Amino acid sequence: MNLRVKELTGGLLPDVNSECCTSRGILEHVTSRWGVLVLAVLLDGTHRFSELRRAVGGVSEKMLAQTLQTLEQDGLVHREAHAVIPPRVDYTLTPLGEEAAQQVWALARWAESRVPEVLAARAAHAEAKAAGAAAR
């Protein structure tokens, strides 16, 4: 562990199962509802705020701005403001962000591919619960 990492972590090795580990916050940011979707859209390349808002269905301007700010603070997204009229801001993934985006996008794709199985499991669970309640 290098000196800077040791200083930032208090000498502790990151452990996501540890209650106070910083990795939990990072995991929360990249796996949040909007974080996953923003990272996935940015895998396609640079986007402006309005393009991201259109691409990520259902996200409000406020939530998109907060998500982008959080991902930028974590070093996953690069924000570049251009001094033009009207103002233009571009968002791109950093190398760290690209790595994270690939990981969460694989999980999102897995979820998409498993919708039928999950819906069947939910229906079976609801039927079993209803049968159990009726037997009482």
JOSUL-V586050 format. One record per residue. N is the residue number from 1. RES is the residue in one letter. NEAR is the number of other C-alpha atoms within 8 Angstrom. Layout:
n = <N:N>
res = <RES:RES>
near = <NEAR:NEAR>
This chain:
n = <1:2:3:4:5:6:7:8:9:10:11:12:13:14:15:16:17:18:19:20:21:22:23:24:25:26:27:28:29:30:31:32:33:34:35:36:37:38:39:40:41:42:43:44:45:46:47:48:49:50:51:52:53:54:55:56:57:58:59:60:61:62:63:64:65:66:67:68:69:70:71:72:73:74:75:76:77:78:79:80:81:82:83:84:85:86:87:88:89:90:91:92:93:94:95:96:97:98:99:100:101:102:103:104:105:106:107:108:109:110:111:112:113:114:115:116:117:118:119:120:121:122:123:124:125:126:127:128:129:130:131:132:133:134:135:136>
res = <M:N:L:R:V:K:E:L:T:G:G:L:L:P:D:V:N:S:E:C:C:T:S:R:G:I:L:E:H:V:T:S:R:W:G:V:L:V:L:A:V:L:L:D:G:T:H:R:F:S:E:L:R:R:A:V:G:G:V:S:E:K:M:L:A:Q:T:L:Q:T:L:E:Q:D:G:L:V:H:R:E:A:H:A:V:I:P:P:R:V:D:Y:T:L:T:P:L:G:E:E:A:A:Q:Q:V:W:A:L:A:R:W:A:E:S:R:V:P:E:V:L:A:A:R:A:A:H:A:E:A:K:A:A:G:A:A:A:R>
near = <4:5:6:6:9:11:8:7:9:6:8:6:5:8:7:9:5:6:5:5:11:8:9:9:8:9:8:8:11:13:10:8:6:12:13:14:9:11:15:12:11:12:10:6:8:9:10:10:9:6:8:11:12:7:7:11:6:4:9:7:7:6:9:11:8:8:11:11:8:9:13:11:8:8:10:14:14:10:9:7:8:7:6:6:5:4:8:10:10:11:13:11:15:10:7:9:12:12:8:11:13:10:8:12:11:8:8:9:8:8:8:7:7:8:8:7:7:8:8:8:8:8:8:8:8:8:8:8:8:8:8:8:7:6:5:4>
